[in-house]
Structures are given as C-alpha cells and as structure tokens.
Amino acid sequence: MQVREVQREFLKFVIGEDWVDTARRPYVEGSRAFVPVKPGFPVDGILPSRRPYRGRGFQMIGDIAVIHGRRPTHPELEVIQAWRNPRGIIWIRSSEGTMRIPDSEVLKGSAGETCHREQGITYYLDPLRVMFAQGNREEKVRMQRLTNPGERVADMFAGIGYFSIPIAMRGASVHAMEINPVASTYLERNTRANGVETRVSVSCGDCRALLTGLYDRVVMGHFEAPRFLSGALSHVQPGSMLHVHSTGTTPPEIRSTIVDAGFRAAIEVRKVKKYRPGAWHWVQDVTCR
C-alpha cells in the first residue's frame, strides 16, 4: 500500500484531501499515521500487505474501537490493540431505553469525544454517551437515495444525525427531533460540520410534542417506532411516506393503526440487519393513500 506519513494528531485534517485513497484505511502506529495514497500522487513509502484479521469482531468509531456482545477477554483486547492501535477500546453492553444511552465501559486506553467519517459525512460524538448506528450504513444510503430534493422530512429519532444529514445533503428540508440533550447538541454540531445547518432544524425533546404541520416523509429510526406511529400519522397526507423501524422475529402489525388514522397504505417490509440471534432489525416503508 502506497502511503504518506503524517502525525496522528493531523490525520483528521488530511483525510479529505484529493490524494487520499478512501478505499483503504489509514494505519496508525503510536504518534504516526500512514495514509493510503491514490495512484499518480507522491508517496513517502510502501507498507507491506498485512495478514487478514482473525480476532474478535469490533467497530472503529473515529479512533476508538467498540465491542458489542459478550465481555471480551484480555487476549482479544490485545489482538485488537495490535491490529488497529486505537486510542481506546470500549465495551457496549446495550443501548436501550428512550434516550438510547450506551451502557458502556472503557476496557483499554482512553475514550471520549471523537471524529468519525463515513461515506463523506463527518460525525462528532462521544460513544460512551450517545449511540452510533454504524450497522445501518446501507439504510442511510437508501434513505438518501429515496428522498427527493425539496421534500419536508421529519426525523423523529434523529440521534446525532444518522439520517438527517445525508437526507439534507440530498436537498431536503429536515425537522430533526432528538430527546437526548447530549445527542441533540452533537446533532447541531454535525449539521454545521457538514454544511447543512440551513436545511436541518433541530428540536430537542419528545418528538410527539414537536411534530408540526405536514411532512412528505417521516423517518422513525427507533425500535419502539410502532408505538409512535399514530402520532406521526396526524402529520402526513396521501402520498407521504413513513419508514417505521422495529426489531424482533417478525415485524409488528401496523396496518390497523394506519387504517384507524383514515389512510390506506402500501407497505413494503425490509430486513436491515441481524440484531441478535433469532431477531432482525426491520423497516416498514409505508406509502399513505
């Protein structure tokens, strides 16, 4: 791999440069970072190919390694540290509840606020304090593709901007609602970091009390979304589309709620990802008629 060497502290400033090969990940070693370079650009050297990783599964959020599931063993932590040299390794037991605050623990190094880049979008967050839906990458791309410029969109469980920012980058006007004050603060910061602050209106509080007017599209990216469906249906019209997320062995029945609100609907059911053994993360695309 052709690379340029930069100081680790400057990595976040160069990662968006034209010469960076974004198809490969930078390699960090101590205070140095080796950034992949596209063909045709000057390089500092060549790193040999690395052996395939065969250790415990984890995710990188910025410069922090995040582990889900059972508590990792010390040897598993050492393998991750040797492979990616993260600033810290944290274990997240769950992110349950209305505010989706992670039940987490720092197992190695240090953690706290970090800057994470994904598909050209910058997210600032503290993974110890707010959830990051990294496994929903394809769903974020799909939502951006489905949205039409000029739509008025409600994001009822906006978090730090997982759906709001890519949808706003598409040209929609987004009303982003988030009940967790910490996540809401990061949401506002992330809209500015991505240059969409004029297209995203952030409201902190219970989305049921914040919905206003009529929306062309309603994103309900929370596993308890079916409980909030009746409230959302008060703010749509024929032609509006809702995306209702849930988890379980099968998606919950929502048609009766839609009928009670006075609508007919076309419903398409999609699997987003495996949530846990025997259970899936579902999304039901509802087109009101």
C-alpha positions in Angstrom: 0.0 0.0 0.0 1.4 3.4 -1.1 1.3 5.8 1.9 2.2 9.3 3.2 3.2 9.6 6.8 1.5 12.3 8.9 1.4 12.9 12.6 -1.6 11.2 14.2 -3.0 14.4 15.5 -3.2 15.8 12.0 -4.9 12.7 10.5 -8.4 14.2 10.7 -7.3 17.3 8.7 -5.8 15.4 5.7 -8.3 12.6 5.4 -10.5 14.5 2.9 -7.6 15.6 0.6 -7.7 14.7 -3.1 -4.7 12.4 -2.8 -6.2 10.1 -0.1 -7.3 6.7 -1.3 -10.6 6.4 0.7 -11.0 2.7 -0.4 -8.3 1.8 2.2 -8.0 2.7 5.9 -5.1 4.6 7.4 -2.7 2.6 9.5 -1.9 4.3 12.9 1.2 3.4 14.9 1.9 5.4 18.0 2.1 9.1 17.1 2.3 8.3 13.4 -0.4 7.7 10.8 0.2 6.2 7.4 -2.4 7.4 4.9 -3.2 5.5 1.7 -2.4 7.4 -1.5 -4.2 7.2 -4.8 -2.1 6.2 -7.9 -0.3 9.2 -9.5 0.3 11.2 -6.3 3.6 11.5 -4.5 4.2 9.0 -1.7 6.5 8.6 1.3 6.8 4.8 1.1 5.1 1.5 0.7 3.6 -0.6 3.5 3.6 -4.3 3.1 0.3 -6.1 2.9 -1.0 -7.1 6.3 -2.2 -10.6 7.3 -6.0 -10.9 7.4 -7.5 -10.0 10.8 -8.8 -13.1 12.6 -9.6 -11.8 16.0 -12.8 -10.7 17.9 -15.2 -8.6 15.9 -15.2 -4.8 16.6 -16.1 -1.5 15.0 -14.0 1.6 14.7 -15.8 4.8 15.6 -13.2 7.5 14.9 -10.1 6.4 16.8 -12.0 4.3 19.3 -12.6 0.5 19.0 -16.1 -0.5 20.0 -17.1 -4.1 21.0 -20.6 -5.4 21.4 -21.9 -8.7 22.7 -20.2 -10.7 25.5 -17.4 -9.1 27.5 -14.1 -9.6 25.6 -11.1 -11.4 27.1 -7.7 -9.8 27.7 -6.1 -11.7 24.8 -8.9 -10.5 22.5 -8.2 -6.9 23.6 -4.5 -7.3 22.9 -5.2 -8.6 19.4 -7.4 -5.6 18.6 -4.8 -3.2 20.0 -2.0 -4.7 17.9 -4.2 -4.7 14.8 -5.6 -1.1 14.8 -3.8 0.6 17.7 -6.9 2.6 18.8 -6.8 5.3 21.3 -9.1 3.2 23.5 -11.3 0.1 23.4 -14.8 0.2 24.9 -17.4 -2.5 25.5 -21.0 -1.5 25.0 -23.4 -3.9 26.7 -26.5 -2.3 25.2 -28.1 1.0 24.1 -31.6 0.5 25.4 -34.3 3.0 26.6 -35.9 6.1 25.1 -32.6 8.1 25.1 -30.5 5.1 23.8 -27.7 5.9 26.3 -25.0 3.3 26.0 -24.3 1.0 28.9 -20.6 1.0 28.3 -17.2 0.5 29.9 -13.6 1.6 28.9 -11.5 -1.6 28.8 -8.3 -0.3 27.5 -6.7 3.2 26.8 -8.9 6.2 26.9 -12.2 7.2 25.3 -14.4 10.3 25.0 -15.2 12.6 22.1 -14.0 11.5 18.6 -14.5 12.4 15.0 -15.8 9.7 12.7 -16.1 9.9 9.0 -18.4 7.7 7.0 -19.3 7.9 3.3 -18.2 11.5 3.1 -20.0 12.6 6.2 -18.4 13.8 9.4 -19.8 12.9 12.8 -18.6 14.2 16.1 -19.7 12.1 19.1 -18.7 10.5 22.4 -19.6 6.8 22.0 -19.7 6.5 25.8 -22.6 9.0 26.0 -24.5 8.6 22.7 -25.4 5.7 20.4 -23.8 5.5 17.0 -25.8 3.4 14.5 -22.9 2.2 12.4 -24.6 -1.0 11.3 -27.2 1.0 9.5 -24.8 2.2 6.8 -26.8 0.8 3.8 -30.1 2.0 5.2 -28.6 5.6 5.5 -27.6 5.4 1.8 -31.0 4.1 0.8 -32.8 6.8 2.7 -30.7 9.5 0.9 -31.4 7.9 -2.4 -35.2 7.7 -1.8 -35.5 11.3 -0.7 -36.4 14.0 -3.3 -34.9 17.5 -3.2 -37.3 19.9 -1.7 -39.2 17.4 0.5 -40.1 18.3 4.0 -38.9 15.5 6.2 -39.4 14.6 9.9 -36.7 12.6 11.5 -38.4 11.7 14.8 -35.4 10.0 16.5 -32.5 11.9 14.9 -29.7 11.0 17.3 -26.5 12.7 16.1 -27.8 12.9 12.5 -27.5 9.4 11.1 -30.4 10.0 8.6 -30.9 13.8 8.9 -27.6 14.8 7.5 -27.5 12.5 4.4 -31.1 13.4 3.7 -30.4 17.1 4.0 -27.4 16.7 1.7 -29.9 15.4 -0.9 -31.6 18.8 -0.8 -34.5 18.1 1.6 -35.6 20.3 4.5 -35.3 18.2 7.6 -37.0 18.7 11.0 -34.7 16.7 13.3 -36.0 15.7 16.7 -33.9 14.2 19.5 -34.9 13.7 23.1 -31.3 13.1 24.5 -29.8 16.6 25.1 -26.2 15.3 24.6 -27.1 13.7 21.2 -29.1 16.8 20.2 -26.0 19.0 20.9 -23.9 16.7 18.7 -26.6 16.8 16.1 -26.4 20.6 15.8 -22.6 20.5 15.7 -22.7 17.8 12.9 -25.1 19.8 10.7 -22.6 22.6 10.8 -19.6 20.3 10.2 -21.3 19.0 7.1 -22.6 22.4 5.8 -26.3 21.6 6.1 -27.3 23.7 9.1 -29.6 25.8 6.9 -31.6 22.7 5.8 -31.8 21.0 9.2 -34.0 22.4 12.0 -33.0 20.7 15.3 -35.6 20.4 18.2 -34.6 18.8 21.5 -37.5 17.0 23.3 -40.2 14.3 22.9 -40.9 14.1 19.1 -44.6 13.5 19.8 -44.9 17.1 21.1 -42.5 18.5 18.4 -44.2 17.3 15.2 -45.7 20.2 13.4 -47.5 20.7 10.1 -47.4 18.1 7.3 -44.4 16.1 6.1 -43.7 14.4 2.8 -41.6 11.8 4.6 -41.2 10.6 8.2 -38.2 8.7 9.4 -38.8 6.6 12.5 -35.4 5.1 13.2 -36.1 3.7 16.7 -37.0 0.1 17.6 -40.1 1.4 19.5 -41.3 3.4 16.5 -44.6 1.4 16.1 -45.7 2.9 19.4 -45.3 6.4 17.9 -47.0 5.7 14.6 -50.4 7.1 15.4 -48.9 10.5 16.3 -46.9 10.5 13.1 -49.9 9.8 11.0 -51.5 13.0 12.2 -48.8 14.9 10.3 -48.9 13.2 6.9 -51.2 13.2 3.9 -51.9 11.0 0.9 -48.6 10.5 -0.9 -46.5 10.8 2.3 -44.1 8.0 3.2 -43.1 6.7 6.6 -40.2 4.5 7.5 -41.1 2.5 10.6 -38.2 0.7 12.3 -38.6 -2.2 14.8 -36.8 -5.4 15.9 -37.9 -8.9 16.6 -38.5 -12.3 15.0 -41.2 -10.7 12.7 -42.2 -7.1 12.0 -45.1 -5.8 14.1 -48.6 -5.4 12.5 -49.1 -1.7 11.9 -51.9 -1.7 9.2 -54.7 -1.3 11.7 -53.1 1.8 13.1 -52.9 3.2 9.6 -56.5 2.4 8.8 -57.7 3.9 12.1 -56.0 7.2 11.1 -58.1 7.2 7.9 -55.5 6.1 5.4 -55.0 3.2 3.1 -51.4 2.2 2.6 -48.9 0.2 0.6 -46.4 -1.4 2.9 -43.0 -2.9 2.0 -41.0 -4.8 4.6 -37.2 -4.9 4.6 -34.6 -6.6 6.7 -31.9 -4.1 7.7 -29.5 -6.4 9.6 -29.4 -9.2 12.1 -30.0 -7.7 15.5 -29.3 -10.7 17.7 -29.7 -14.5 17.3 -33.2 -15.2 16.1 -34.2 -11.5 15.7 -33.9 -8.9 12.9 -33.9 -5.2 12.6 -36.8 -4.4 10.3 -38.1 -1.3 8.5 -41.5 -1.0 7.0 -41.9 1.5 4.2 -45.4 2.9 4.4 -46.8 4.9 1.5 -50.1 6.6 2.5 -53.0 6.7 0.1 
